[in-house]
Amino acid sequence: MLFKDYIDYVLTTQDPDPLYLLDWFVDKNCPALRNDYAVPEYFDSWADKFMQAIRPKFLAFYIGPSRSASPLHIDIMSTSAWN
């Protein structure tokens, strides 16, 4: 599914259990978007303490319409995601 089609779906779906986009990694799928995004300073991440060359690339978007959700889980390498 194209991203633009998914956005149309998000805006119009009435599905009781709608599709949820997960692990859409910015650096891989849309690197230009990286320049338009910054993590707010009050969200600290242990991964930021690594040198840039070896820092894990965890910047991913999770997008869904109303009624969508991610089940209870532990994030990659026990990081703390914020939504």
Backbone bond lengths (Angstrom), bond angles and torsions (degrees), N, CA, C in turn:
res aa  C-N    CA-C-N  psi(-1)  N-CA   C-N-CA  omega(-1)  CA-C   N-CA-C  phi
1 M - - - 1.447 - - 1.529 108.21 -
2 L 1.290 116.70 133.77 1.453 120.50 175.64 1.526 110.04 -70.72
3 F 1.325 116.61 149.42 1.454 120.87 -178.51 1.528 111.32 -58.87
4 K 1.332 116.85 -41.74 1.468 119.27 179.91 1.534 110.93 -62.38
5 D 1.334 117.22 -34.34 1.466 120.35 177.22 1.532 110.76 -69.85
6 Y 1.331 116.21 -35.79 1.459 119.14 177.64 1.529 110.46 -65.84
7 I 1.319 117.10 -41.71 1.465 120.22 178.35 1.526 110.24 -61.41
8 D 1.317 117.85 -41.95 1.473 120.62 175.02 1.528 110.34 -58.71
9 Y 1.326 116.21 -42.78 1.468 121.63 177.96 1.534 110.57 -60.06
10 V 1.342 116.21 -47.77 1.469 121.24 -179.88 1.526 110.70 -56.45
11 L 1.309 116.10 -41.23 1.463 120.52 -175.37 1.525 113.79 -76.85
12 T 1.324 117.44 -17.07 1.465 119.01 -173.40 1.526 115.41 -123.91
13 T 1.315 119.02 -13.49 1.463 120.32 -172.35 1.526 113.44 -65.15
14 Q 1.293 114.41 144.72 1.467 122.19 171.94 1.533 109.58 -119.06
15 D 1.345 116.96 10.95 1.461 121.13 179.87 1.529 110.53 -55.74
16 P 1.329 117.66 136.67 1.467 119.79 178.76 1.531 112.50 -69.55
17 D 1.327 117.65 -25.29 1.462 122.63 178.84 1.539 107.03 -132.31
18 P 1.342 117.74 76.33 1.456 121.00 -170.77 1.528 114.33 -72.39
19 L 1.319 114.37 161.04 1.462 121.72 178.51 1.523 110.17 -67.33
20 Y 1.325 115.78 143.12 1.455 123.59 -176.34 1.521 107.35 -124.91
21 L 1.315 117.56 123.95 1.467 122.22 179.44 1.524 108.66 -85.52
22 L 1.320 117.13 122.00 1.444 119.62 179.36 1.514 111.13 -132.24
23 D 1.323 114.86 155.65 1.462 122.56 -179.23 1.523 112.78 56.62
24 W 1.329 116.87 39.36 1.467 120.92 174.16 1.516 105.70 -87.61
25 F 1.344 115.60 93.70 1.457 121.62 -172.95 1.523 111.19 -78.08
26 V 1.314 114.93 122.66 1.460 122.24 -175.22 1.520 111.31 -61.08
27 D 1.332 118.62 -49.32 1.459 121.10 -176.05 1.530 112.78 -60.29
28 K 1.307 117.16 -30.73 1.462 121.36 -179.70 1.537 111.71 -87.10
29 N 1.319 117.02 -43.91 1.465 121.05 -171.23 1.520 115.05 -91.54
30 C 1.300 117.45 -28.62 1.469 120.08 -177.36 1.532 109.15 -157.80
31 P 1.344 118.25 70.00 1.463 120.51 -174.24 1.529 114.17 -58.30
32 A 1.320 118.08 -28.74 1.466 120.01 179.28 1.525 111.39 -62.58
33 L 1.317 117.67 -27.95 1.459 122.08 -179.93 1.529 111.36 -67.24
34 R 1.323 117.48 -24.39 1.469 122.10 -178.41 1.526 111.19 -56.75
35 N 1.320 116.98 -34.56 1.462 120.97 -179.20 1.523 112.77 -73.16
36 D 1.320 117.48 -14.31 1.461 122.13 -179.03 1.516 112.87 -99.59
37 Y 1.319 117.18 8.95 1.452 120.98 -172.33 1.523 110.14 -134.86
38 A 1.310 116.62 136.81 1.466 121.87 174.57 1.524 108.53 -142.16
39 V 1.304 115.72 139.73 1.469 120.56 176.90 1.523 107.56 -74.99
40 P 1.323 118.15 128.43 1.473 119.91 177.94 1.530 110.79 -57.12
41 E 1.319 116.47 144.71 1.462 122.07 -173.64 1.523 114.20 -59.57
42 Y 1.324 118.51 -24.91 1.465 119.75 -178.26 1.520 113.30 -81.56
43 F 1.329 118.27 1.67 1.464 121.69 173.91 1.524 108.27 -104.79
44 D 1.299 116.54 101.68 1.458 122.75 -178.54 1.526 109.04 -88.02
45 S 1.315 116.96 143.21 1.458 121.10 177.79 1.523 109.49 -134.24
46 W 1.324 117.08 132.40 1.455 120.19 176.92 1.529 110.63 -61.03
47 A 1.327 118.50 -28.90 1.463 122.10 -178.33 1.528 111.57 -64.68
48 D 1.322 117.85 -26.78 1.463 121.03 179.52 1.519 112.67 -69.00
49 K 1.306 117.68 -13.72 1.462 121.36 -179.19 1.526 112.46 -80.94
50 F 1.339 117.24 -12.41 1.458 121.14 176.58 1.521 110.60 -79.05
51 M 1.337 116.25 153.04 1.464 119.72 172.51 1.528 108.42 -60.97
52 Q 1.314 116.76 149.03 1.470 121.86 -177.06 1.534 111.80 -53.04
53 A 1.316 117.99 -38.66 1.467 121.94 -175.94 1.525 113.17 -63.07
54 I 1.335 117.44 -28.38 1.470 119.96 -177.94 1.524 112.84 -116.75
55 R 1.327 117.28 5.44 1.472 121.13 -178.77 1.521 110.31 -67.90
56 P 1.323 117.56 130.62 1.470 119.69 176.53 1.526 110.40 -60.74
57 K 1.316 116.23 143.76 1.455 121.36 179.70 1.530 108.48 -98.89
58 F 1.322 115.11 91.49 1.458 120.90 -176.09 1.513 113.63 -105.37
59 L 1.323 118.72 7.22 1.455 119.46 -177.06 1.525 109.59 -73.11
60 A 1.299 115.04 103.23 1.464 120.80 -179.17 1.520 109.08 -135.92
61 F 1.307 114.74 150.54 1.457 120.37 176.19 1.522 109.35 -102.29
62 Y 1.308 113.87 144.13 1.453 122.69 174.53 1.523 104.49 -125.35
63 I 1.301 116.21 115.83 1.461 121.02 -171.48 1.515 109.58 -127.85
64 G 1.318 116.08 137.82 1.449 119.39 175.72 1.507 111.37 -161.74
65 P 1.311 115.64 157.79 1.461 120.35 177.51 1.531 110.67 -79.05
66 S 1.314 115.79 177.69 1.458 120.35 173.15 1.531 109.05 -52.16
67 R 1.303 115.84 146.51 1.464 124.76 179.81 1.529 112.90 77.03
68 S 1.321 119.21 -0.45 1.466 119.42 176.20 1.522 108.39 -93.21
69 A 1.320 115.83 157.05 1.460 119.67 -178.05 1.513 110.07 -162.72
70 S 1.285 114.43 163.10 1.454 122.18 172.63 1.526 106.34 -106.93
71 P 1.326 118.53 133.55 1.464 118.54 179.52 1.534 111.02 -66.76
72 L 1.316 116.55 159.93 1.455 121.61 177.46 1.529 108.84 -54.96
73 H 1.335 116.42 132.37 1.458 120.47 -175.14 1.524 110.11 -160.89
74 I 1.330 115.83 173.64 1.465 122.95 172.32 1.522 106.15 -108.74
75 D 1.314 116.13 131.26 1.459 119.97 -177.62 1.525 111.83 -73.38
76 I 1.317 114.84 167.07 1.468 123.23 179.88 1.521 110.75 -47.07
77 M 1.308 116.92 129.64 1.463 123.84 177.10 1.529 112.00 49.77
78 S 1.330 116.96 33.17 1.460 124.26 178.65 1.526 113.77 59.43
79 T 1.316 116.71 28.15 1.457 119.82 174.74 1.516 108.63 -75.21
80 S 1.301 115.88 166.31 1.454 120.50 178.08 1.517 109.51 -111.96
81 A 1.289 116.07 110.86 1.458 119.96 177.13 1.519 108.49 -83.67
82 W 1.292 116.87 157.80 1.462 121.60 174.20 1.512 107.74 -129.97
83 N 1.285 114.96 143.35 1.460 121.24 -176.29 1.514 109.83 -122.13
